[in-house]
Amino acid sequence: MNYLAHIFLSGSSEEILIGNFIGDYVKGRDYLNYPAQIKKGILLHRRIDSFTDSHKIVHQSMSYFAPQYHKYAGIIIDILYDHYLIKNWDRYCPLPLETYKVEVFDMLKRNYGVMPERVQFLLSSFIKNDWIEIYSSLEGIISIYYRMSMRTTLPDHSEFAREVIRKYNIQMESEFLTYFPELIRYVVLDQEIAIPLKNNNLLHRN
């Protein structure tokens, strides 16, 4: 999952949210250098990624992109699933996204000093350029794929990604809507994270 999903799945704890936000940038046992609740957030990030990477629905979504993106298909889906979370935000969160986003940006700025240097570097862009707003449109998602190809090892197949999304958008959104409640249940029930939810029926397994 990508930034917004990890933030949302951190629930109501600011320290867990910070740990989850920096999780990709804290390697190995370096998490032990952080306070207890931030450590919990870092480990939560890893467990969310593990749950996601092994899930058959996520693999189905990845399969549409695999012919060109191969091992990078998971990155493509992580970002696209944030788009579907934004589109369906009112299903999950009791706060409007704009209100929630302002609160999160304030939390992140308050905790700038505890973040690894690489996270500090991206945080200013994350807030100033409002990445969450960029994720809200499919054109924004395509632009993210292209820009990532310019500064990371992600190959530039953004036009292929555009065609895949055009062809499978409804199917992939449906896959997300099936998968994400399972992830919420995993985080709340198995990892014991308190997430304020719009509808607690999401916690009921079918």
ABEGO torsion letter per residue (X at the ends): XBAAAAAAAAEABAAAAAAAAAAAABBEAAAAABBAAAAAAAAAAAAAAAAAAABAAAAAAAAAAAAAAEAAAAAAAAAAAAAAAAAAAAAABABBAAAAAAAAAAAAAAAAAABBAAAAAAAAAAAAAGAAAAAABAAAAAAAAAAAAAABABBBAAAAAAAAAAAAAAAAAAAAAAAAAAAAAAAAAAAGBBBBBABAAAABBX
